Amino acid sequence: MKRIYLDYAATTPVAPEVLAAMLPYFHETPGNPSAIYAEGQQARQAVETARNSVARLINARSDEIFFLSGGTEADNMALSGLVLAEGCKGRHIITTSIEHHAVLENCHFLEKQGAKVTILPVDGDGILDPKAVENAVQADTAVVSVIMANNEIGTIQNISAISRITKQAGIYLHTDAVQAIGRVPVDVQALGVDLLSISSHKLYGPKGIGALYIRKGIRISPILWGGGQERGRRSGTENVPGIVGLGKAAKLAQSSMVAEAERLTILRDRLIAGVLTRIPGSRLNGHPTQRLPNNANFSFDYVEGESVCLNLDLAGIAASPGSACSSTSTTPSHVLLALGLPQHQAFGSLRLSLGRWTTEADIDRVLEVLPGIISRLRAMSPMLNKG
């Protein structure tokens, strides 16, 4: 029986079209984009073509796109680069309790450098009230950072409502759009954001490459120093094959996103309904409708998510207890705790994320095997059988 991959939120397979576009830049066109000879200029042209493709996907100018190593670096550059440029000492940052660790840990670092950080709560569905942002703004607030679509529970925030508040207050707005890009429409003009993080391997591109959108005119300090590539914003020889792959992935997303989102929403809803109907003591985490079309996150009473995933793996199904970046952690998900779940439910989470190669038969297979797995694990659970 073929294996079923349901962890597209952790990483996506590289699309065949993307791989084909990348291959020549590993050997046939080996130039350094900074070189003045023909091979270098071919590489430079490939980089700029990809930059245009990424810009079109999010309705930005091409000179507002900066390539770097991925979403983590983009989040770090957005916050550290901006706050350092503004003068870190005494500056204020606003973020939320359900951000990716690349934002939260960077905020902790900046606190040690003298910045102040306010972490706002969310409701039980993972939604941030824009009014909370307005109430948190201080005279020295430099930036607000709110994740557009949460990587664990898939909840989508009302970024445009938040941007109206930040604009009126004259402060910057950054959003981590790593999970949203390629899955839902992302238009930086409509959203009103000033900085936006992108990661290639979440939209069928290669790992190790991403981008940061920086609205024209924003002053931001580099966090890497060297040769001054990327117009002085990000030093280091450009990863040409990776950039080409990200550009091709962006083009594919622009042409297929709407139809694919509709297809995945149908499969997602089939999965959610099936799990909640067939497994007593199950809970959907995140907003029931204001969520990514490919995300379904559940909690099950009296079981641990890691055990569920191991049993699914034995059944030929790849899934995750939560964020791939913290899958080895022995602590419960900070996102689920922020939703108000007790620790035992936060430990019992399962994230199933769908993608390009997910079929109805895959969903039906999960619904066939998952109830039995939960039942067997509960039968062995000391929490359920402590009496």
N, C-alpha and C positions, 0 to 999 in steps of 0.2 A: 504493500500500500504506500502511495506517495506521501511524503511529508507535507504538512500544511504549515505555512509560515504566517503567523498572525502577530508579528511584532514590528510592523512597519513604522510605528512611532519611535522605535529605537534606532532603526536604520532601514533603508530601502535597498533592494538589489539595484545595481547599476543597470539602467535600461540599455538594451542592445544598441539602440540608436546613439546613445551617449558614448558607449564604449567605442563604437565605430568612429565617432568624431574625434575621440581622444587619441587613438592608436598612432596616427602619423606623428604626433608631437613627442612621442617617446623615442623615435629613432629617425624617421625620414626628415623631419623638420626640427632639428635639435637646438636651434639658436636661442641665445639669451636675449630677451626683449630689450635690454639696454645696449646691445651691440649695434654698430652702424652698418655692418655689412648685410648682404641680402638675407641670409638665414635669420639674423637677428630681427630684421624688419618684418619678415614673414611671421615670426613669433609675436612681435608687437601688434601686427594687424589682427592676429588671432585673439589676442588679449582684448583689444578694443572692440572687436566684433562681439565677443562674449559680454563685455561690459554693456554694450548697447542692448543686448538681449535681456540681461537682468534688469536694466533700467526700464525697458518696455513692460516687463512683467508687473512692475509695481508702480508704473506711471511716474517715473523719476527722470531726471536728466542724467545722461551717461557720466558726466563729471561729478555726480553726487554718489557714485558707486565706487567703493574701495574694497579690493580683494585682500583677504587674509586667510587664516588657517581654518576657520569654522565658527560655529555659533558661540562657543565659549570665549574665543578671542574677541569676537564682535561685541559681546556683552561687556567684557572687561574694558575694551577700548572706548565704548560709548560712555561708560560711567567714569572710569579712572581718567581717560583722556579729557573728558569734558570738565570734570571737577578740578583736575590739575590745571587745566587752562584757565579756569575761573579763579583759581587760588584755593587750594583745598582747606586751609585752616579756617575753621568756623563755618564752612559751607554746609548746607542742609540738603539731604536727599530723602525723597519719599518713594517707598516701594510697597510691595504687598507680601503677605505671609505665604503665598503660594508660588513665588517666583522660582525659576530654575536656580540651582546652586551657583551657577556662573554669575548671577546677579547678587544673590544673598551673600555669598562668600566675599565677593568684591566689595560689597557694602561694609562688611565686617573689617576688611583690610583698610578701607578709607576711614572708618571710625578711628582706627589706631593712628592714622595720619592727622587726625584732628577734625574730621568731618562729623556732622551729626546725622543720624539716620532715624526716620520714622517708618515703622513697618505697620501697614494698615491691615485690619482683618477683612475677611470675606464672609459671605453668608453660607448657609448650609449647602448651596449648590455651587459654591466657588465664585460667586459674582461679587465684584467690588462695586460699592455704591459710589458713583462719582462725587456725591456730596461729601464723602469722607476725604477725598482728595482736596476739595475746596477748603474744608475745615482744617486740614493739616498744613496748608501753605503758610510759610513764615516769611518774614522780610528778607531772610538770607537764603531762601530755598533756591538751589541751582537747577535741579532736575527731578522729574518724576519718571520712574521706570515701572511699567505695568506690562506683564506678559499678555500677548494678544490671545493666544490659545494655549491653555495649560497642557504640558507634556504628559501628565498623568491622567487627568480626568477629562480633558478635551474641552472644558468650558471656555467659551469665547467672550471676551470682555467688550464693553461698549467704548472702544478707544476714541471714537470721534467725540463722544460726550465729554470724555476726560480732556481731550485736546482743547475744547472750547474753554475749559477752566484754566488750563495752563497758559493758553494764549492771552487770556484776559489778565492773568497774573504776571505775564512777561517772563515765564520760566520755560525751560526745555522739557520735551516729552520724548522719552525713549520707549520703544516696545520691542520685546523679544518675539519676533514673528516666525521663529524657526519651524514650529509645528504648523503654522497657518499657511505659509507660502506653498503654493501649488495645490492646496486642498480647498481653500476658499479664496475669493477675490481679495487682493490686498492692493489698495490704491493709496499711496502716501499723501496725495493731495486731498482726497476725501477724508482720510483718517486725521490729517492735520498733525502728523508726527514730525519730529525733528531728526530723530535717529531710529534706525530699524535694523535688526539683526537677522541674517539669513545663513542657513547651513545647507550645503549642497546634498549631503547624503540623506536628507529627509525627503528629497524630491527626485529620487532616482538618479542622482549624480554621484560622483566619487566622494569618498571620505577625505578629510584633510584640506578642504577648501570651503570658504564661505565668503560673505560680503557684509559690509556695513554701509547702509545708506546714511549719509550726512547731508542734511539740507544745506544748500548753497549759502555761504556766508557765516556758517557756524565755526567758531574757533575751537579747535580740539588739539590737545597735545598728543604726540606719538607716545606709545608705551614700549615700542621697540626702536632702537637707535642703530644706525648703520649707513647704508648707501643712499637712503632717501627715496627709495622706490615708492610707487603709488602716490606721486606728487607730494612727497615728503611726509605722508601720513603713516606709511607702514613699510619700514625697511625690510629688505630681504629679496633675493632673486625670486621673481614670480613663478609660481607653480603652473606653468603653461598648460600641461595636459589637464590638470585639475580645473583650471579656469575655463578651458574650452569645454570640459564636461559640464561644468555648472551652467555655462551659456547655453549649451544644447538642451540641458534639462529644463532651463527656463523657457526656451522656445516650445518644448513639448508640453509643458504645463499650461502655457498660454493657449495652446490649441485644443487641449483635451480636458481641462480642469472642470468645466461646467458639466459636461456629460458624465465624467467620471465621478464627480461629487453626487450626482443624482443616483448613479448605479450603486455607489457605496452606501449612501443613506438608506436605500432599500434593504441592503444586506445587513447593515448595522441595526436597523430597527427589527429585522427578523431575529437577529441574534439576541438583542435585548429582551424582546418579548418572550422568546423561547426560554432564556435563562430564568427570568423572573417568574414565569409560569411553571416551569418544571422543577425548580430548586427552591424549596421552602427556606426561609431564613436568608434569602439573597437580597442585596440592595444595589441599586445603580448609583454610582458616585458621579457627581457633576450635574450640570443642568440637563433636564430631560430633552430639551430641544435646542437650546442655545449652545451647541457643542459641535465639534468637528464631525464631518460626515463619516469618518473612519474609526472613531474612538468609542469603545465601550469599556467602562471600568466598573468592576463589581467588588463588593465585599460579601463574604460568607461567614455566618456565625460559626464559631467553634472549630475553625480550620486556619492554617497558616498559608498565606499565598505562595510561599516558596515550595511547600509540599504539593500544592495544586499544580504548580508549573512543572515540577519534576515528574509528576504522574502524567501530565499532558505530554511531556516530552517522550516518555516511554510509549505513549499512544501515537506518537508521530506528529505532535502538534507543538509548534514553538510559540510560547507566550511569555509574558513578563508579569512579575508581581507589582510592577510600577515603573518608575523611571529607570532606564538602562544605566544612567550615570550613578545610581545609588543601589544597584541590584545586589551588591555584596554587603550592604550595610545590615547590621543586626538591629537597627532602630526602626520603628514604624515610620511610614511616610509622613513627612512634615506637611504635605499637601492635605492628606486625609485628616490629620489631626487638626489642621486649620479649619476644616469643614465642620468640626465638632464631633467627629467619630471617636468613640472610646478606643483605647489602645488595642484591645483584642480584635476589634473590627478593622482597624487600620493595618494590623498584621495580616488579616485575612483577605487581602485585596488581590485582584487579578485584572490585568489590563490586556484586552484583546484589541489589536489595532489592524485594520484591513488595508488592502492596497490593490495595486494594478492587477495582480494575479490571483486575487481572492475570488472564489466562485461560490455559488449557492450551495454546491455540494460540500464545500469546505465548512460552511456554516452549519449545515445539517450534521456533518460529522462531529463537530464540537458539541452540538446539542445532543448527540447520541451518547458521547462518552463522558461529558462533564458531570451530569447528575450522578452517575455511578461513582466517579472519583470523589465527589463531595461526600456522598453517603458513606463510602469506605473510610475516609479520613475522619469523619465525625464519629464513626463507630469506635475509632481508636483514640479519640480526643479526651484528654484528662479534664478539659473544661466542661465537656458535656456529661462525662461519666464520673465526676468527682464524688457523687453521692453513692 
